[in-house]
Amino acid sequence: MTHAEKDVSEDRRDFLFIATGAFAAAGAGMSIWPLIDNMNPSADVLALSSTEVDLAPIELGQRVTVTWRGKPVFIVRRTPEEISRSRMDDANPNLIDPATDAQRVQRQEWLIVIGICTHLGCVPLGQRPGDPRSEYGGWFCPCHGSKYDTAGRVRRGPAPRNLDLPPYVFLENSKLKIGT
C-alpha cells in the first residue's frame, strides 16, 4: 500500500468514525427527548394556572369560593362593618402573624385568600351561610381550632401564619384574575 492509499484509507476511517458518533448522538437525543418533554406541565395543568372571576354578581357581605390550581380561594365582598373591624385590629399586639388589613387587600371591599388553614391544610369553615365562624367574624378551622378574622389573619389556634394570599389582579372593576 502506498502512502497516498494509506491517507485515503485513514480519511475514510475517520469519516466513518465521526459519522457513526454523530448518528449515535442524534439517536440518543431523539430517544431521551420524550422523557424530557414528559416533565413539562400538561395542558390541563397550564389551563389552571390562572382563573378569571366575574365579581359583579357577588353581593355585599357575600362569600364565594372558586378553585385555582386545585385549591379553594375565598373571595369576600366585605361590608363596611367588616372593614372597620379589621382595621381596628391592625394595631393589636397579640396577632400571631402581624399584618395590617391594607397589606392583605388591594381594594378594601374585596378580600381574596387561599382557603387552606396554614396549620395542617384543612379547609376552614365560614364561607357558607350557617357555617360556624370565629368570634372575629372570619373563619374557623374544625381540625385543630384555628380562628381567623375578616382579614384572614390568624387570631387563635395552632396555625402559624395568616391565610395565604394568591397572586391576583383586578382586570376591570368587576373582573378578577387569580394567578399568573
Secondary structure, DSSP 8 states (H G I E B T S, - for coil): --HHHHHHHHHHHHHHHHHHHHHHHHHHHHHHHHHHHTTS--HHHHHTTEEEEE-TT--TT-EEEEEETTEEEEEEE--HHHHHHHHHGGG-TT-SS---HHHH-SBTTEEEEE-S-TTT----B-SSTTS---TTEEEE-TTT--EEETTS-EEESS--S------EEEEETTEEEEE-
